[in-house]
Amino acid sequence: PGRDGIPSIDNPKFIDVNDDPELLADEVRVVGIKIGNEVKVYPHYILDWHEIVNDEVDSESVAITYCPLTGSAIGWDRNLNGAITTFGVSGLLYNNNVIPFDRRTNSNWSQLALQCVNGQLIGERPKSIDLIETNWFILRSMFPEAKILSTDTGFDRAYGVYPYGAYRTDHDFLIFPLTRDDGRLPRKERVHAIAYENEAKTYRFSSFSSGRAVRDTFKNKELLIVGGLETLVSFELDEHSVNLIFTYEFNESETYFRDNEGNSYNVFGEVISGGRVGQKLKASNSFIAYWFSIGAFYPETEIFEN
């Protein structure tokens, strides 16, 4: 479609949870962000049509990037080398994945490779912003004061109608070719991937079907992966948290997991009750995406088996 042929949302409007539109049914998939005390929600049915939202959350400049063809949502800081920019959709793709461009330098960035791939800033990596992906029921249960991205975008789009037909569920339906097709898992299976530089490790939602907290290591990092069938998040543990024992404990409230000291954590790793209130676990460099995109961007990615 060419540069900005798919228009980003640069002046987003939001509504309160109490103004919940009819489209926002419990099962609707959403992306959530929390900075400070502000929580914002971006429904997939809007992101499917725009792919990028340039926003301000608690005075921080962020870009929510979403690729409907790889099912991946990643947050970026819009402050690049001391200057605020906005991101747009270049119209280019690689391995079916969106290539945003920054409007300050016109450099192109690979969403899933997490780096600039062409232009003045080539080779640089954006600062990631923590996001979660889940359904609307879970996120609303956690954060009833969240603000929801409005369909009042200034564009005429069929919000609520998925633009790619059977793409999400048809494993044989790819619109563009892949450099590598890793057949170890079904192509469109949603997975949680932790990526560092050019290597990744993948966690299947089916491994967390009953809800669990798992300790693992990857690239010499001690990791915590916690969640259930709808939501997986992961964190890097340091000397202050590595000896804690964590348990999954979501019960339709902000508490998502606990530790053996009696501290409660929300889905962003913030301690919300207990002796460590005010502390926060460091998020891993992770995202949720369709398996085929992980296999294409990160050859020989490890798959967690447990």
Backbone torsions as a table, in degrees:
resi	resn	phi	psi	omega
1	PRO	NA	-7.3	-178.0
2	GLY	85.1	168.9	-177.8
3	ARG	-62.4	127.6	-177.4
4	ASP	64.9	11.9	173.9
5	GLY	-63.7	-32.5	165.7
6	ILE	-99.9	110.0	-170.7
7	PRO	-78.7	130.1	171.3
8	SER	-71.2	160.7	174.3
9	ILE	-97.6	113.2	-174.5
10	ASP	-105.7	-12.9	177.4
11	ASN	-132.7	66.7	-173.2
12	PRO	-67.3	144.2	174.1
13	LYS	-113.5	149.4	-174.7
14	PHE	-130.4	154.2	176.7
15	ILE	-124.9	162.0	178.9
16	ASP	-78.3	156.3	176.4
17	VAL	-55.9	-36.8	-178.8
18	ASN	-65.7	-17.1	176.5
19	ASP	-98.8	25.6	-178.8
20	ASP	-43.6	114.1	179.7
21	PRO	-72.0	160.3	-177.8
22	GLU	-59.9	-31.1	-178.6
23	LEU	-65.3	-25.8	-172.8
24	LEU	-86.2	70.1	175.0
25	ALA	-73.2	163.2	-175.5
26	ASP	-53.2	-38.8	-173.2
27	GLU	-84.8	-3.7	-179.9
28	VAL	-61.5	131.9	179.6
29	ARG	-80.6	139.2	-176.8
30	VAL	-138.5	160.5	171.8
31	VAL	-111.8	135.0	-179.1
32	GLY	-122.2	146.8	176.9
33	ILE	-135.4	142.9	176.7
34	LYS	-135.6	118.9	174.2
35	ILE	-129.2	125.3	-173.0
36	GLY	62.0	-129.0	178.6
37	ASN	-101.5	7.3	-176.9
38	GLU	-99.5	129.0	177.9
39	VAL	-120.8	128.6	177.9
40	LYS	-125.7	149.5	-173.7
41	VAL	-126.1	133.2	-177.8
42	TYR	-123.2	103.5	-177.8
43	PRO	-67.7	144.2	176.7
44	HIS	-57.7	-35.3	-173.7
45	TYR	-67.8	-15.3	170.5
46	ILE	-93.0	-43.7	-179.8
47	LEU	-61.6	-30.9	178.0
48	ASP	-55.4	-31.1	-174.8
49	TRP	-97.5	-15.6	-174.1
50	HIS	-125.4	-30.4	171.9
51	GLU	70.8	-26.2	178.7
52	ILE	-138.4	134.2	170.8
53	VAL	-122.3	119.6	173.5
54	ASN	-91.7	121.5	-168.3
55	ASP	-141.9	171.2	171.1
56	GLU	-121.4	125.6	177.6
57	VAL	-126.3	117.6	-176.7
58	ASP	49.2	44.7	176.9
59	SER	71.6	6.2	175.7
60	GLU	-99.2	136.0	-178.8
61	SER	-84.4	117.9	-175.7
62	VAL	-132.1	156.8	171.2
63	ALA	-123.2	125.1	172.9
64	ILE	-95.1	113.4	-179.4
65	THR	-106.1	132.4	-179.0
66	TYR	-137.9	130.9	177.0
67	CYS	-112.9	111.0	-179.6
68	PRO	-67.4	-20.8	-178.5
69	LEU	-82.8	-21.9	174.6
70	THR	-114.1	-1.3	176.9
71	GLY	63.4	32.2	-171.4
72	SER	-116.2	131.2	175.2
73	ALA	-119.2	127.4	-178.9
74	ILE	-140.6	136.0	178.4
75	GLY	-98.1	137.8	178.4
76	TRP	-125.4	145.4	169.5
77	ASP	-73.3	132.4	-179.3
78	ARG	-87.1	2.5	175.1
79	ASN	-87.8	107.0	-179.7
80	LEU	-112.4	113.1	178.0
81	ASN	54.4	41.1	173.9
82	GLY	87.5	2.4	179.7
83	ALA	-128.0	137.6	179.6
84	ILE	-81.9	133.5	176.2
85	THR	-129.2	176.1	168.0
86	THR	-120.0	156.2	177.4
87	PHE	-107.6	145.1	174.3
88	GLY	-127.9	172.1	179.0
89	VAL	-89.9	118.8	-175.1
90	SER	-72.0	-23.3	-172.2
91	GLY	90.3	-9.2	176.7
92	LEU	-91.3	154.9	175.9
93	LEU	-138.4	154.3	171.3
94	TYR	-139.1	124.9	-173.2
95	ASN	52.7	39.9	178.8
96	ASN	70.6	5.6	-175.0
97	ASN	-101.1	140.8	-177.1
98	VAL	-60.8	143.7	173.6
99	ILE	-115.3	95.9	174.8
100	PRO	-70.2	159.2	170.1
101	PHE	-127.0	147.9	176.4
102	ASP	-94.7	136.7	-170.7
103	ARG	-78.8	-9.6	178.3
104	ARG	-79.5	-42.6	-177.6
105	THR	-115.1	-6.1	-175.6
106	ASN	62.1	22.6	175.7
107	SER	-77.9	147.1	178.2
108	ASN	-97.1	140.9	-176.4
109	TRP	-126.4	136.7	174.2
110	SER	-87.9	122.9	-178.2
111	GLN	-62.6	-51.7	-174.1
112	LEU	-82.2	-23.9	173.9
113	ALA	-80.8	-12.9	174.2
114	LEU	59.3	45.2	177.1
115	GLN	-163.3	161.9	174.3
116	CYS	-75.5	132.3	-174.5
117	VAL	-115.2	-6.0	-178.9
118	ASN	-163.2	134.5	175.8
119	GLY	113.2	-167.0	-173.2
120	GLN	-58.9	-31.6	-174.6
121	LEU	-103.8	19.2	-175.5
122	ILE	-51.2	135.1	179.1
123	GLY	91.4	-18.2	179.8
124	GLU	-76.8	154.3	-179.9
125	ARG	-115.7	135.7	178.9
126	PRO	-74.4	155.3	172.4
127	LYS	-77.9	123.6	-178.4
128	SER	-79.1	146.6	175.8
129	ILE	-112.9	133.7	-176.3
130	ASP	-63.3	127.7	173.6
131	LEU	-127.4	157.5	166.9
132	ILE	-124.4	151.7	173.4
133	GLU	-123.3	129.8	-178.5
134	THR	-159.7	-164.8	173.0
135	ASN	-100.1	166.6	-174.0
136	TRP	-64.3	-35.8	-179.4
137	PHE	-60.5	-46.2	-177.9
138	ILE	-66.9	-45.8	-176.8
139	LEU	-66.6	-39.0	178.1
140	ARG	-64.6	-35.3	178.0
141	SER	-65.1	-36.6	-178.7
142	MET	-76.1	-43.0	-171.3
143	PHE	-133.2	78.0	-176.5
144	PRO	-66.2	-12.3	178.7
145	GLU	-97.3	9.9	-177.5
146	ALA	-64.4	154.8	174.1
147	LYS	-102.3	138.5	-175.8
148	ILE	-109.1	133.5	176.0
149	LEU	-58.2	128.7	-177.2
150	SER	-85.2	151.6	173.4
151	THR	-75.9	-3.0	174.6
152	ASP	-79.3	77.0	-173.1
153	THR	-100.5	-11.0	-172.8
154	GLY	89.4	1.3	179.2
155	PHE	-122.5	150.0	179.0
156	ASP	-97.2	99.5	-179.4
157	ARG	-132.1	155.2	-178.7
158	ALA	-84.3	64.8	-179.1
159	TYR	-59.0	135.0	-176.1
160	GLY	98.8	-13.2	175.1
161	VAL	-107.0	118.3	-178.9
162	TYR	-70.2	126.2	-171.1
163	PRO	-79.6	-3.4	-173.0
164	TYR	-119.1	25.5	173.7
165	GLY	58.9	-125.9	-175.9
166	ALA	-87.8	12.5	-171.7
167	TYR	-55.6	-41.3	-173.5
168	ARG	-64.6	-27.3	-173.2
169	THR	-115.8	-13.9	-179.0
170	ASP	-91.0	105.9	-175.6
171	HIS	-67.5	-19.7	-179.6
172	ASP	-90.7	-6.9	-174.8
173	PHE	-93.7	100.7	171.4
174	LEU	-121.0	136.6	-176.1
175	ILE	-82.6	-34.3	-178.7
176	PHE	-129.0	159.9	-176.4
177	PRO	-71.6	163.9	178.2
178	LEU	-113.6	149.9	173.3
179	THR	-76.5	-23.2	-178.9
180	ARG	-155.6	130.7	-178.5
181	ASP	-115.8	101.2	-176.9
182	ASP	-88.7	110.2	-173.2
183	GLY	-89.5	15.2	-177.7
184	ARG	-68.8	-27.4	176.8
185	LEU	-130.7	160.1	175.5
186	PRO	-58.0	138.9	-172.6
187	ARG	-54.9	-44.3	-173.3
188	LYS	-95.4	13.5	175.1
189	GLU	-67.8	127.6	176.1
190	ARG	-74.4	130.3	-180.0
191	VAL	-133.9	159.3	174.3
192	HIS	-101.1	121.1	-177.0
193	ALA	-116.2	134.6	172.3
194	ILE	-106.8	122.2	-172.8
195	ALA	-126.0	133.2	173.6
196	TYR	-131.3	120.1	-175.3
197	GLU	54.7	-117.1	-174.5
198	ASN	-106.8	17.6	-178.9
199	GLU	-126.4	150.7	-177.4
200	ALA	-144.7	158.2	172.3
201	LYS	-130.2	137.6	-171.7
202	THR	-114.2	140.6	178.8
203	TYR	-123.4	125.7	-178.0
204	ARG	-86.3	141.2	178.4
205	PHE	-62.2	-31.7	-179.2
206	SER	-63.4	-23.3	177.6
207	SER	-73.9	-11.5	-177.2
208	PHE	-121.6	25.6	-170.5
209	SER	-59.8	-31.6	-179.5
210	SER	-96.7	2.5	-177.2
211	GLY	83.5	118.9	-177.8
212	ARG	-159.8	163.5	172.8
213	ALA	-117.8	127.4	-173.3
214	VAL	-123.6	135.1	172.4
215	ARG	-96.2	138.7	-179.4
216	ASP	-151.8	167.7	174.8
217	THR	-127.3	143.4	176.4
218	PHE	-157.7	131.5	-179.5
219	LYS	53.7	42.6	178.8
220	ASN	62.2	24.7	176.7
221	LYS	-114.3	138.5	173.8
222	GLU	-86.2	123.2	-170.8
223	LEU	-119.6	150.8	169.9
224	LEU	-121.7	124.8	176.1
225	ILE	-118.9	126.2	-173.0
226	VAL	-140.8	140.7	177.1
227	GLY	156.7	-164.7	-178.6
228	GLY	-140.0	-156.9	-173.6
229	LEU	-66.3	-24.1	-176.3
230	GLU	-102.2	-26.9	-172.3
231	THR	-139.7	128.0	171.8
232	LEU	-128.0	133.9	175.1
233	VAL	-132.9	158.8	-178.5
234	SER	-145.4	152.7	-173.6
235	PHE	-140.1	154.6	171.8
236	GLU	-94.5	128.1	178.9
237	LEU	-93.9	142.1	179.4
238	ASP	-116.5	-168.0	-176.1
239	GLU	-63.8	-19.7	-179.7
240	HIS	-87.4	-16.9	-175.1
241	SER	-125.7	-9.2	-171.6
242	VAL	-65.8	-24.7	-178.0
243	ASN	-94.9	2.3	177.8
244	LEU	-77.7	155.3	175.0
245	ILE	-111.2	124.0	-173.7
246	PHE	-109.8	146.2	176.3
247	THR	-134.8	140.0	175.8
248	TYR	-71.5	133.9	-177.2
249	GLU	-155.3	61.9	177.2
250	PHE	-90.7	127.9	-179.4
251	ASN	-140.2	51.8	177.1
252	GLU	57.9	42.6	174.8
253	SER	-145.1	-176.3	-177.9
254	GLU	-68.9	-27.2	178.8
255	THR	-64.8	126.9	-179.9
256	TYR	-113.2	-33.0	175.2
257	PHE	-156.2	167.7	-178.1
258	ARG	-133.3	167.9	172.4
259	ASP	-122.1	174.3	-175.0
260	ASN	-73.0	-5.9	173.8
261	GLU	-89.0	-4.8	-179.0
262	GLY	92.7	10.5	177.4
263	ASN	-82.4	141.2	176.7
264	SER	-107.4	139.2	-177.7
265	TYR	-121.2	145.9	170.9
266	ASN	-90.2	-179.0	-172.8
267	VAL	-67.2	-16.7	177.2
268	PHE	-92.6	6.5	177.9
269	GLY	82.5	11.3	178.7
270	GLU	-84.7	134.1	176.2
271	VAL	-77.5	118.4	-175.5
272	ILE	-107.3	-11.1	171.8
273	SER	-157.6	154.3	-178.0
274	GLY	109.1	-177.9	-174.4
275	GLY	-68.6	-15.6	-178.5
276	ARG	-103.5	18.5	-179.8
277	VAL	-51.0	135.3	-178.5
278	GLY	99.5	-17.8	177.0
279	GLN	-86.4	163.1	-179.4
280	LYS	-147.2	135.2	173.4
281	LEU	-72.5	147.5	178.6
282	LYS	-79.8	124.5	178.6
283	ALA	-66.6	142.9	173.3
284	SER	-74.8	169.2	175.7
285	ASN	-85.0	89.8	-168.8
286	SER	-141.1	165.1	177.5
287	PHE	-163.2	165.2	175.2
288	ILE	-105.2	137.2	-178.9
289	ALA	-159.0	168.8	172.3
290	TYR	-68.8	142.5	-176.4
291	TRP	-54.8	-41.2	-173.6
292	PHE	-58.8	-31.5	-178.3
293	SER	-73.8	-34.3	176.9
294	ILE	-65.9	-45.1	179.2
295	GLY	-61.9	-32.5	-179.1
296	ALA	-77.3	-42.6	-176.2
297	PHE	-83.1	-27.5	-175.5
298	TYR	-128.2	79.0	-178.6
299	PRO	-55.4	140.9	179.4
300	GLU	62.8	28.7	176.1
301	THR	-56.3	141.6	176.3
302	GLU	-74.9	146.9	174.1
303	ILE	-116.4	122.0	-179.9
304	PHE	-66.5	129.9	-178.9
305	GLU	-122.9	104.8	178.3
306	ASN	-170.7	NA	NA
